[in-house]
Amino acid sequence: MDSLFLRLFLISSQKEAMVVDILSNSNHDPLWNLLFSRDLYDWEALLVTTLLDSFNDIFLSRSSVDKRVWTLESFGMFSSKSFSNPLSSPLNPDSSFPHWMIWKPDASPRVKAFSWTAVLGQINTIDMLQKRSFMHLSPHWCFHCHEDGESVHHIFLHCSLTTKIWSYFLSRMGLKWVMPKKVTHLFSSWHWYSVSTKSKMFGECLLHTIVWSILKERNNRIFLQHFEELRRGN
């Protein structure tokens, strides 16, 4: 109640009450005795109606012992499998997130954690830092190509230098590839079809290695340029 109906919770006289304290039966129908510290305004009374309507789908039995039930399992107990299955269901809008390609490859945990951050778009690129009102960075361009503004998708996918890197590795392996629009799509569509397990492992790790190397080169260019500017200033 304190999260969904915060206004009612603030004026409630039963903030610490349990369900059994405010529930009574009248002709076998549940009766909720809600008490408030003052009279309700009309719009607050509508909130109470909405709250009571939300109780209609709740079944309470006084004859059974109160316990927690995990509804995604037939036996009522929590399991990791029952939690992960709905997340990977095609009906779930987030099921396209490439969890498998991020965490399964035999790459360094540090590198995989970075790839996860990149897929989420949470890298501190120039466009991200510019959104913070206290940050004003110049120049705004990509430190790889100096041709466009820096963003997560640009530095890893669409920068002219980055494109050459991808083209080099893909051509060496005889693959033709059209770069996707977003980093999420890159990880989602990176399927390594090979009869060899070692080749498949190599292909999965290669994706993380390229993305990680692109970031390291970008950081080196930023900090080395800053060092050179400081040295000239002295």
VENFEN-V691476 format. One record per residue. N is the residue number from 1. RES is the residue in one small letter. PSI is psi in whole degrees, 0 to 359 (NA if undefined). Layout:
BEGIN
N_RES_PSI / N_RES_PSI
END
This chain:
BEGIN
1_m_323 / 2_d_345 / 3_s_319 / 4_l_327 / 5_f_63 / 6_l_320 / 7_r_316 / 8_l_323 / 9_f_322 / 10_l_328 / 11_i_7 / 12_s_147 / 13_s_6 / 14_q_44 / 15_k_328 / 16_e_7 / 17_a_151 / 18_m_168 / 19_v_319 / 20_v_337 / 21_d_335 / 22_i_3 / 23_l_131 / 24_s_162 / 25_n_136 / 26_s_109 / 27_n_42 / 28_h_6 / 29_d_137 / 30_p_139 / 31_l_118 / 32_w_120 / 33_n_86 / 34_l_129 / 35_l_139 / 36_f_159 / 37_s_350 / 38_r_174 / 39_d_147 / 40_l_144 / 41_y_166 / 42_d_317 / 43_w_332 / 44_e_327 / 45_a_327 / 46_l_326 / 47_l_322 / 48_v_318 / 49_t_317 / 50_t_320 / 51_l_314 / 52_l_325 / 53_d_327 / 54_s_343 / 55_f_349 / 56_n_329 / 57_d_4 / 58_i_126 / 59_f_124 / 60_l_134 / 61_s_125 / 62_r_345 / 63_s_345 / 64_s_159 / 65_v_137 / 66_d_129 / 67_k_161 / 68_r_139 / 69_v_128 / 70_w_107 / 71_t_346 / 72_l_355 / 73_e_140 / 74_s_329 / 75_f_3 / 76_g_4 / 77_m_146 / 78_f_142 / 79_s_149 / 80_s_324 / 81_k_317 / 82_s_335 / 83_f_322 / 84_s_329 / 85_n_312 / 86_p_330 / 87_l_328 / 88_s_5 / 89_s_141 / 90_p_338 / 91_l_346 / 92_n_124 / 93_p_340 / 94_d_8 / 95_s_343 / 96_s_354 / 97_f_127 / 98_p_61 / 99_h_315 / 100_w_314 / 101_m_338 / 102_i_312 / 103_w_338 / 104_k_320 / 105_p_151 / 106_d_57 / 107_a_171 / 108_s_138 / 109_p_325 / 110_r_318 / 111_v_318 / 112_k_322 / 113_a_322 / 114_f_316 / 115_s_320 / 116_w_317 / 117_t_321 / 118_a_317 / 119_v_324 / 120_l_349 / 121_g_29 / 122_q_20 / 123_i_143 / 124_n_68 / 125_t_171 / 126_i_316 / 127_d_328 / 128_m_317 / 129_l_328 / 130_q_336 / 131_k_343 / 132_r_120 / 133_s_335 / 134_f_359 / 135_m_126 / 136_h_105 / 137_l_141 / 138_s_136 / 139_p_168 / 140_h_356 / 141_w_170 / 142_c_133 / 143_f_353 / 144_h_310 / 145_c_339 / 146_h_30 / 147_e_341 / 148_d_167 / 149_g_150 / 150_e_127 / 151_s_168 / 152_v_313 / 153_h_329 / 154_h_308 / 155_i_333 / 156_f_344 / 157_l_313 / 158_h_355 / 159_c_143 / 160_s_324 / 161_l_317 / 162_t_320 / 163_t_322 / 164_k_323 / 165_i_312 / 166_w_317 / 167_s_323 / 168_y_308 / 169_f_319 / 170_l_321 / 171_s_325 / 172_r_333 / 173_m_7 / 174_g_29 / 175_l_144 / 176_k_130 / 177_w_134 / 178_v_120 / 179_m_132 / 180_p_176 / 181_k_324 / 182_k_159 / 183_v_325 / 184_t_317 / 185_h_328 / 186_l_310 / 187_f_327 / 188_s_327 / 189_s_1 / 190_w_85 / 191_h_126 / 192_w_97 / 193_y_112 / 194_s_144 / 195_v_342 / 196_s_128 / 197_t_321 / 198_k_321 / 199_s_321 / 200_k_317 / 201_m_321 / 202_f_315 / 203_g_320 / 204_e_318 / 205_c_329 / 206_l_319 / 207_l_312 / 208_h_321 / 209_t_317 / 210_i_313 / 211_v_317 / 212_w_319 / 213_s_323 / 214_i_318 / 215_l_316 / 216_k_319 / 217_e_321 / 218_r_315 / 219_n_321 / 220_n_318 / 221_r_322 / 222_i_308 / 223_f_327 / 224_l_322 / 225_q_319 / 226_h_321 / 227_f_318 / 228_e_322 / 229_e_320 / 230_l_321 / 231_r_319 / 232_r_327 / 233_g_332 / 234_n_NA
END
